[in-house]
Amino acid sequence: MILLFLSYFQQYAYYSIKVSFDDSMNILTGEEYIVYKNNSPNPLDTIYLNTYFNSMREGSRYAEDMRRRGRKFSPSKKNEGWIRITEFYMEGKPAKTIIDTGDVSLVVLPEPILPGWVVKINLKFKEKIPFLFSRMGHIDKHYEMAYWFPQISVYDSAGWHTDGYRGNGEFYNEFGDFDVVIDMPSGYVVMGTGRVVGDENYLNFLEKRMNGENMDSLPERWKVVFRAERVHNFVWVADKDYIIKKADAGSTDIYVLVLPGDEKQWEGMEEKTSRMVETYNRWYGRYDYPSLVVADGYVKAGGMEYPNIVIINRNIGKLPFISRLLLEDVIAHEVSHQWFFGMLGNNEMDQAWLDEAFASFTEDRYMNTYYPSDSLSGLQSYLMKYYKTGS
């Protein structure tokens, strides 16, 4: 046990990301400044970057996975996504080579990163936001922005993890800190990982929207500024029509974002989410972040967890006779991921059962704590049918 502990290491990365968002073309143009520390005992002469938007196009590993599972995936040029790294410098020196291998890109460094070294990386990228086929993309002017920026892949005692974006399995990323600035057209409600800290125009708009008010006038564009600490990814959502509901759970601000037409199903879900966080705090230890966002959306699953934010498919709240119970059940499941997946950051690709088992157990424990068993019979019958058919 002591030898295993001594052999453990964990890399560190700080990201400062600045992007300009063109919602007429669904294009993001950005630059990253990364501080990367090599805590491993090995020199690194290459690094890998997760470039997952490249999975949303013909010929990707994700497309092949879908075909093997009997599912059609042939995005048109209009609907496909891509990301291109246009510049890469480490300590002011250009990369020797950048090899675009699809959803993971290989960078041959100008010199090795020796054990214990801290290096500064500057890169530029451009990307097209795909139609929302899976977990990231857009539907019209609704945006769910997961896995959207070039992120250094995990390097641990097993080496580089270059699984990419696949049809099965989830994700494994390095912990770090983020400062993110999104220069974008005004009028969007934008929330995500970490805290929104600017700019003043956007903060004023956000406060008025939470109070059900409108601003007298809006600038053409504004900058939405985030700060996130000790997280392993950065995800954001944007929609001009989001209705914002707010609650708190101790020192944690709870934000629930509801799409128009779903108000009845989502009524009071901010308070129920607060109850979940307070309950899980008692059961498992304190949620260690200042905010949590639950967003109504179109993710191609019942729901999906990310650091400090979960996205729930809006159809979950529309099933007959069990809609609100099922919606609360799915939120309870996804919120519980903030503990095992979120704060512990296990390898979801290799050991998906770890956090999914924990979340399924917690969802069941939560629902049985707050609802009598006879009121859950319809929900349980539906879930048993769902899990048996896999649909």
TASULVEN-V87347 format. One line per field, one symbol per residue. phi: phi as a letter, one per 20 degrees, with the letter a starting at -180 (. if undefined). burial: # if it has 24 or more other ideal C-beta (glycine too) atoms within 12 Angstrom, else .. A space follows every 50 residues. Layout:
phi->???
burial->???
This chain:
phi->.fffffefbbfcbdcddccdddefdlddcbccdcdcdeeeedfdeccddf cffffebfnfffffgfffemdfbcffgfefcbbceebbcclndfffbcde eofcdedeffbfefgnfdcdccbcbcbdffgfecdbpcclddccddlddf cfffccfeofdcfmedfdncbbcefaccdccdebgfoeecbafndecref gfffffffffemddffbcffcbdeddccclcdaccbcbafdgeddcbbcm ededddddegndgffegmfffffgffffffgffcoffecfbbdddfacge afabebgmbcddfffgedffmcgffffffffgffffffefffeemfeffe cfffffffffffgffffffdcffffeffffffffffffemd
burial->..........###########.#..###############...#.##### ########.####..#......#.#....######.####....#..#.# #######.#...#.....#.###################.########## ######...########..###########################.... ##..##..##...........###################.######.#. .########..#..##..##.##########..#..############## #################.#..############################. .#..##.######..##...#....#..#..##........
